[in-house]
Amino acid sequence: KIRSYQTKVFEIKDQIKVIRGVVQALQDLGFIVERVNAPMGMITAGKFAGDGHTGFVELTVIARPSDATHTEIRVNALYNTTPIEDPKIYQNFFNVVQRSLFVSG
């Protein structure tokens, strides 16, 4: 069930454009991008959460071709090592990614 809202397919095949769009979206959301492995399509980022910096949110994003014209993006979010299961968090992330992909394109 959680995997269904952690994954979204975009109608774009340029892997580098997708990676750049995801990085831009993460930065727009206040994350610090820690690592980008473009050949593997993997991005990790994190940020402190809460006013008192009581927690840390870490995202791992995988972008890979799903067919000749589409790219599948899957994100895994953790809050202090506990998986985030709120679908709204993932929906918000994908909304920002979509804006980033189609504004920059």
MARZA-866364 format. One line per 5 residues: number of its first residue (from 1); their letters; for each residue x, y, z of N, C-alpha, C, CB. Coordinates in steps of 0.001 Angstrom, whole numbers, plus 500000, padded with zeros to 6 digits. Last residue first. Glycine has a CB too. Layout:
<pts>
NUM = a = X,Y,Z,X,Y,Z,X,Y,Z,X,Y,Z  ...
</pts>
This chain:
<pts>
105 = gsvfl = 511565,522498,481796,511590,521913,480462,511002,522815,479472,510885,520622,480427  511171,523727,484191,512538,523761,483658,512601,523240,482228,513471,522942,484544  508503,523139,484494,508896,524550,484415,510277,524644,483794,508880,525222,485820  508447,520404,484638,507787,521021,483500,507992,522530,483420,506329,520722,483551  509940,519750,486922,510223,519115,485629,509647,519899,484462,509671,517705,485608
100 = srqvv = 508725,521308,488933,510135,521484,488620,510458,520917,487238,511006,520813,489689  506152,520254,489013,506349,521661,488662,507793,521901,488212,506001,522574,489861  506836,517624,489837,506160,517852,488560,506329,519302,488105,504665,517503,488673  507952,518110,492368,508771,517516,491299,508137,517805,489939,508929,515977,491509  505682,519062,493689,506828,519958,493509,507747,519426,492413,507609,520119,494833
95 = nffnq = 504130,516733,493608,503615,517977,493024,504754,518952,492745,502577,518628,493961  505724,514945,495057,505538,514733,493624,504949,515954,492923,504645,513537,493394  505497,516108,497649,506800,515951,496998,506626,515820,495490,507546,514721,497559  502734,515837,498088,503345,517159,498037,504698,517101,497323,503513,517726,499458  502568,513044,498151,501819,513792,497146,502406,515190,496984,500328,513877,497530
90 = yikpd = 504081,512471,500433,504549,512015,499124,503859,512789,498001,504301,510506,498959  502433,513647,502369,503852,514031,502270,504385,513676,500881,504703,513323,503379  500049,512283,502092,500098,513710,501749,501534,514200,501581,499390,514538,502825  500396,509697,503114,500390,509892,501660,500484,511359,501242,499140,509291,501078  502494,508886,505701,501433,509824,505346,501451,510092,503843,501586,511144,506133
85 = eiptt = 504611,507390,506569,503555,506686,505842,502402,507593,505425,503024,505564,506684  508009,507290,506968,506865,508202,506908,505812,507542,506027,507277,509626,506351  509882,505085,509038,509267,505384,507741,508075,506321,507877,508831,504096,507059  512296,506342,511218,510966,505735,511144,510348,506083,509797,510054,506220,512319  514666,507789,511396,514750,506355,511053,513400,505636,511027,515650,505659,512036
80 = nylan = 513597,510444,511588,514370,509813,512674,514376,508292,512545,513795,510215,514044  511625,509673,509053,511706,510690,510089,512370,510028,511290,510281,511282,510452  512074,509019,505603,512243,508588,506996,512251,509811,507901,513554,507763,507176  510809,508083,502451,511031,509136,503436,511095,508558,504841,509930,510191,503350  511520,507317,499222,511380,506703,500531,511741,507773,501557,512289,505417,500678
75 = vriet = 510198,507474,495976,510827,508169,497094,510518,507416,498382,510339,509643,497184  510601,506917,492559,510167,506361,493836,510930,507058,494949,510389,504818,493888  509631,507478,489316,510335,508056,490460,509732,507459,491717,510241,509625,490472  510038,506372,486050,509406,506104,487338,510267,506715,488439,509213,504571,487566  509556,507818,482914,510482,507589,484018,509685,507408,485295,511493,508758,484158
70 = htads = 508855,507025,479475,508451,507368,480832,509557,507058,481837,507178,506618,481208  509457,506021,476971,509087,507434,477054,508726,507891,478468,507930,507702,476139  510151,503314,477141,510904,504186,476230,510605,505671,476403,510616,503796,474814  509743,502776,480694,509655,502307,479308,510374,503344,478442,508143,502105,478845  510880,503621,482989,509878,502563,483111,509539,501984,481739,508606,503100,483794
65 = praiv = 514080,504558,484172,513153,504461,483045,512138,503338,483290,513926,504214,481724  514186,505893,487510,514630,504925,486497,513603,504862,485374,514839,503512,487124  515203,507268,490471,514568,507585,489189,515108,506607,488160,514837,509077,488756  514774,507332,493887,515289,506522,492784,514502,506904,491538,515173,504977,493088  515627,509004,496819,514838,509034,495595,515545,508197,494547,514622,510490,495094
60 = tlevf = 515303,509272,500186,516062,508586,499153,515150,508499,497946,516556,507162,499623  515351,511645,502775,514692,511107,501587,515710,510401,500711,513982,512224,500796  514910,512281,506174,515827,511845,505132,515028,511230,503994,516863,510838,505686  514564,514555,508748,513864,513871,507661,514891,513539,506590,512695,514751,507077  514932,514674,512189,515615,514753,510909,514827,513944,509896,517081,514245,511015
55 = gthgd = 513907,516688,515020,513997,515483,514215,514707,515741,512906,512623,514925,513953  513929,519060,516318,513776,517853,517123,513912,516576,516318,512451,517865,517805  514305,521799,515878,515145,520809,515206,515142,519497,515973,516580,521331,515052  512305,523272,516917,513471,523055,517767,514454,522069,517172,513039,522574,519118  510459,523144,514824,511037,524425,515221,512306,524263,516053,510021,525227,516000
50 = gafkg = 510874,520495,512399,510382,521067,513653,511114,522337,514017,510514,520065,514776  513727,518887,510998,512286,519132,511040,511899,519690,512390,511497,517843,510747  516498,519130,508793,515968,519106,510148,514500,519470,510102,516747,520069,511075  516907,517042,505911,516717,518344,506545,516220,518134,507966,515722,519224,505738  518438,515441,503030,517907,515486,504385,517691,516913,504846,518838,514770,505341
45 = atimg = 518826,513073,500337,518759,514436,500861,518174,514389,502259,517912,515358,499938  520007,511263,497542,519669,511285,498961,519755,512726,499445,520616,510352,499791  519260,509667,494521,519513,510937,495178,519150,510775,496648,518704,512101,494511  520000,507682,491672,519721,507764,493107,520152,509106,493688,520423,506630,493846  520678,506697,489170,519407,507401,489330,519016,507582,490785,518316,506663,488608
40 = mpanv = 523084,505665,488558,522162,504773,489273,520781,505398,489435,522731,504416,490644  524237,507902,487308,524129,506633,486580,523163,505634,487238,525501,506000,486461  523986,509879,489451,523192,509961,488226,523124,508638,487462,523759,511027,487327  523834,510135,492544,524490,509139,491712,523657,509035,490436,524623,507736,492454  524262,512525,494932,523587,512257,493667,524427,511252,492902,523370,513569,492834
35 = revif = 523791,513445,498308,524475,512605,497331,523608,512450,496091,524812,511224,497932  522482,515481,499708,523710,514895,500249,524506,514147,499188,523380,513957,501395  520788,518426,499598,521102,517240,498800,522465,516725,499252,521096,517562,497256  518707,519521,501996,520101,519602,501587,520408,518304,500860,521070,519833,502817  515413,520849,501500,516338,519748,501768,517743,520100,501320,515872,518471,501071
30 = gldql = 513454,522684,500859,514329,522960,501991,515286,521843,502360,513512,523276,503158  512042,522423,498568,511385,521956,499790,512269,522115,501029,510984,520500,499633  513898,523186,496693,512726,524048,496897,511993,523686,498185,511766,523941,495701  515541,520926,496822,516047,522204,497322,514901,523177,497576,517049,522813,496329  513818,519075,495617,514294,518860,496986,514793,520167,497598,515413,517803,497007
25 = aqvvg = 513576,520228,493049,512394,520093,493914,512807,519912,495371,511523,518903,493460  516223,519960,492130,515630,521288,492267,514415,521251,493197,515228,521838,490888  516386,517154,492083,517294,517927,492941,516722,519328,493178,518713,518021,492301  514428,516610,490141,514259,516109,491509,515141,516898,492473,514596,514599,491585  515579,517857,487890,514270,518282,488384,514026,517844,489811,513179,517742,487498
20 = rivki = 517919,516349,487584,518005,517791,487869,516691,518317,488443,518369,518574,486589  516744,513856,486993,517623,514013,488161,517708,515488,488556,519043,513449,487864  515430,514520,484587,514671,514054,485750,515487,514246,487021,514273,512571,485586  517584,515156,482943,516569,516181,483216,515745,515801,484451,515641,516370,481986  518810,512640,482887,519524,513778,483484,518537,514896,483822,520628,514305,482521
15 = qdkie = 516871,511085,481527,517258,510771,482904,517944,511949,483592,518177,509561,482923  514302,511689,479542,515654,512206,479755,516041,512078,481225,515754,513680,479300  511623,511043,479344,512599,509957,479292,514025,510392,479568,512544,509306,477963  508440,511504,480694,509707,512148,480349,510765,511054,480358,510072,513324,481354  505900,511353,482265,506090,511200,480830,507292,512037,480381,504809,511615,480059
10 = fvktq = 506356,509612,485331,506288,510865,484591,506572,510608,483119,507281,511897,485163  504925,507824,487959,505529,507749,486632,505282,509073,485913,504949,506547,485811  505658,507373,491383,504888,508067,490348,505665,507982,489041,504610,509562,490742  505493,506083,494681,505943,505941,493295,505033,506716,492352,505988,504459,492890  504369,506093,497112,505787,506447,497074,506304,506513,495637,506606,505436,497881
5 = ysrik = 501858,505096,496906,501987,506553,496944,503432,507013,497069,501185,507108,498090  502462,502355,496697,501629,502991,495672,501717,504513,495731,500176,502552,495829  503840,501661,498993,504592,501777,497745,503786,502504,496668,505000,500391,497245  501840,501320,500874,502689,502521,500958,503451,502737,499646,503689,502400,502143  500823,498803,500000,500000,500000,500000,500869,501264,500000,499063,499996,501212
</pts>
